[in-house]
Amino acid sequence: MLKKFSCIVIIFIILFSLYFSFKIGLYLRHQDNNKAQITYCSLNKEDNECFNKMFELLLPDLLLYDVKIDSKELELIRLDFSSRLTPLQTIKNSDILLGYGIGDDIEYESTYSMLFDKPAYCYDCGIRSINTTSPKTYFYSECIGTDKYILSSLGQVSSKKIHTYKQKYDELNLKDKKVFIKMDIAGAEVEVLPEILEYSDNITGMLIVMHFNSGKDLIDRFKIIKALNKDFILVSRNFLWVIGKSQKQLKTKYADMTMTDGVLSLTYINKNNVDDYKISWQQDALKYYANTKIHYIANYQKETYLKNNINITVTITEKLKQLAKKYGKFNLWNYNSL
């Protein structure tokens, strides 16, 4: 009886392995086909199908991670009305917040200062001034890197005051400080993040809103998102509600998501600030958050998270690739999507 049961288990394992080997093979071929379209999609911004194909190429770098910080499970906090989520332990351990791209909303930065009694320095050259509710929240009409992405369609006019990250690094004496960065700069992130990442050692985490509306925009972000994953771990992935923007469905073989046009919020933790991390088996963001302790400030609604799921085939493939990298074996999985 025991022998028969063992045979059944072995057969099941073999069939299971064959099934997922077949699924992964199809997925890798699918991604190869997508990769072959990069040149075409970089030249044809209006091709809607390119958006789906290029977004699928990003999926391996958009996988959420399970982490432990100070021997505790991850906790997240929501500091304003939006669905942007921040790692509570990471922001508690920061000394200072740098907020880039304020627009007409400085609530996130003000809440940070009031809640944790720490300074927040905020920048946006497209607006002249803004009222803050915290004496430790400071605003400056300046932009980082460039002013060509200011929202001129909303009447913004540049103050022409531009700085580099290094200038603020020196001016604010950030060398010995733990910095958390919150950024929503309407597309300029692709230009300024390479410099910021040179100072990753003292950046505890980052909340970055990525902006893209075409396959070409996504291609422009391939390298920077991969660079982020070198030193940081992704723990939150949300498409944000945007007034005046219509929702659209991204439903492909490997992703099922509801998104507003080109507004994706990504939250990262520095790998040096966690005890342990691994790709989560749960890539449905709604279920991931349901299993994560989330703190809400001022009764912000909890229902604004949009559908956001990556297929398990992507997860299994990336886990196998990590094993291949760790042990230097299983050449079948030594595959780079980009």
N, C-alpha and C positions, 0 to 999 in steps of 0.2 A: 504493500500500500504506500509506504514511504517512498519507495523507488519510483512508483508510478507518479506520485505527486511531484517528486523532484524533476522527472522528465517533462511534466506539464509546465513547471516553472521555467525550465531551461528553454523549452519551445516558445513560451510566451516572451521571454527575454530576447530570444533570437528574432522573433517576428516584430517585436517592438523596435529593436535596433535597426532592422531592415526597413521598417516603415519610416522611421525618422531619418535614416540615411538617404532614403529616396526623397523625402520632403526637403532635406537640407540641400541635396544635389539640385533640385528644382529651384530652390531659393538662390543658390550661388549662381546658377545659370541666368536666372532672372536679373540678378544684380549685375552680372557681366553685360547683359543686354542694355541695362540702364546706363552703365558706365560708358558704353559705346556711343551713347547719345549726348555726352557732355559737350562736345564741340558744337554740335548742332544746336543744342539748347542754349548755349552761351551766346549764340548769334540770333536766336529767334525768341525774343522776350514775350511775344504774344501767343505762343503755342501753349495752350492750356494743358495739354497732355504732358508737356515737359515738366510742369510743376509737380505732378504726381511722381514722375520718374525720378526727378532730382531729390524730392523729399524722401522717397524710399531709400536712396543712397545714404541719406543722413541717419536713418533709423538706428544703425548700430551705435552711433555716437549720441543717441538720445535715450538710451536705456537708463532707467532709474536704478539706484543702488540701495541696498540695505547696509546701514552703518551702525557702529557703536562709538559713542563719544564719552570719554571718562567712564567707561564700563557700563554706560546706560544706552538704552535704545533711543533712536532719533526722536526728537520732539520738534514740531514746527509751530510757528506763530504767524498770525495774519495781522499786520500792523496798520492796514487801511481798508477801504471799502472794496478794493480789487481782490482778485483771487491769487495775487502774488503771495507766495509762502516763503518764510525765512526759517532756517534752522535755529531754534531757540538757544541751544547750548553754544553755538558758534557766535551768535550776535551778543550773547552775554559775555563771552570771552574777548570781544573786541574792545578796543580803546576809543575808537573813533569811526564815524560813518562818513563816507564821501558819497554824495548824491549827485549824479549827473543827469541832466534833462528833467527839470522840475515842471515846466509848463505852468499851469494854474493850480497845481496840486502839490503841496508840501506836507501833506498829512503824514505820510510814511515816516519822513525824516523827523518831524516834530514829535510823533509818538515814540520813536526810538529815543530821542533826547529826554523826554519826560519820564518814560518807563524805566530807563536804565541810567539816567542821570549822567549822560555822556554827550560830548559835542558831536554835532552833525554839520558838516560843511557842504553847502549845496550850490550848484552852478547851472546856469542856463543863460546864454547870451541873447536869447530871443525875447526875454522879458526884462523889464527894468527893475521891478521890485515885487515883493510878495510878503504878506503878513504871516508871521509864524506865531505859534501858541506856546513856544518854549524859548526861554532866554538862552539856551545852549544850542539853538538852531540858527545857523548863520547863512545868509544868502548873498551870492555875488553874481552880478550880471556878466558872466564869463562862460565860454565854452571850452571844452577840451578838444584840442587837435584841429578842429575846423568849425566853421559856422555855415557851411553850405547846406546843412540838413535842417536848419531851423524851419519852423512851420510858417512860412511866409503866406501860405493859403489861409491861415487863421489870423493874419495881420501882424505876425511877428517881424520885427526889424532888428537886425544884429547890432549889438553894442560895439562890435569889432574887437572885443577883448578876448583873445585866445591864449590859452596856456597849454603846456605839455604836462604830462603826468609827473615827469621829473621835476618840473618847476614847483609843483605843489608838494611833491615828496620832500624837497629841500625846504620850502617855505614853512611847511607845517611840522617839520622835523619828524617825519614818519619812520625814520630808520629803526627806532626802538619802540614803535607802536604797532599794535595789532589792528589792522584796517579791514573794515567790511565795506564793500562797494556795491551801491545800488545804481543801476544805469538803465535809462530809457531815452536814447538820443536819436530816435527816428531814422536809423540806418547808419549813422556815423560810427557805430560800434565796430564795423568791419575795418575802419581806418585806425581807431585809437586803441583797440585791445592788444595788438601786437606789442606796443610799447608798455602798456600796463602789465602784461604778463612777464616782462623782464624783471618785475618787482614782486613776483609771486610769493617769495619767502615769507613776507610779513602780511600777506593778504589772507585773512582767515576764511573768507568766503565772498561770493559775489552773487547778486541777483541781477540778471541781465535780460532785458527785453530785446529779442531779436526781431528785426523788421524785414519782411520780404514779401513780394507780390508776384514773383515770376520764377521760373526755373533758373534764369540768369542770376537773380538775387540770391537764390539758394547756393548756387555754384560759388559765388563770391564769399560765402560763409563756410564752405567746406573746411578750409585750412584752419580758420580761427576756432571753429568748434572742436576740431581734432586737437588743436593746441591747448584748448581749455581742459580737455580730458587727460592731458599729460600730467598735470599737477593737481587737478581738481576732480571731485566726484559729484555727479548729478543726483540731487535728491528731490527735486520738484520740477515738473514739466506741465505748464498750463497754457492754454490759449485764452487770451484775455478778451473780455467784452469791450468793444469800442463803439462809442456813440457814432452813428452814421455809417457804420460798416456792416455789411450783410454777412450772415453766416453761410458757410459752405461745407459740404461733406467731403472729406478725403477718405474714401472707402476703397482700398485696394486689397490685394491678396495679403499684404503684410502690415496694413495699418487701417484702423477704423477710428476716425477723429472728426470732431466738429470744430471748425476753426473760423475765426473772424479773419479778414484778409491780412495775412502777413504779420500777426502779432503773437509771438511765442515767448512766454516768460520761463526762463531757466534759472534754477538756483543751484549753486555749487558750494561745496565745502573743500577746503584745502586738504589734500591727502595726509599732510603732516599733522593735522589736528584731529585725526580719528584713530581709534584703537584697531578697528577692523572694518573692512568693507568688501562687498561682493555684489555682483549683478543680482538684482532681485528677480525671483521667479514671477513676481506679480508686476506686470507691465501695463495693466489697466490702471491708469492713474487714480480713478475714482475709488477702486478697491484698495489701492496702495495707501491712499489717504485715510480710508476707513479703518485700516490697521495701524495707523500712526496717530499718536496723540497730537492734536492740534489745539492751540490756544487762540481764542478769538477775543479781540478787544472791542469794547463798545458795541456789542451785539451785532457785529457785522453778519450779514446773511451768509449761510453756509451752502446755498443752493446754486452758486454761480460757477461751479466747476464744469467745464464742458467735457463731453465724451473724448477720451484720449487713450487709445489702446494700441499696443504693438504686439504683433503675433508672436506666439511662443517659439516658432521656428527661428526667429531672429535671436531670441534669448539663448536658446540651446546652441546655436551656431557660435555666438560670441563667447559663451562659456567654454566651448570646446577650443576655440582659438586661444583663449587665455591659458588653458591647460597645455596646448601645444607650445605656447611661448614660454611657459614655466618649465616644462620638461624637455623642450627641444625635440619633440617627437610628433607623430601624427601629422605628417606633411600635408595630408589631405586638407587640414583645417588652417594651414598657413596662408590665409586669403585675406587681402585687404580690399574693402569695398571701394575705397577711393585711392 
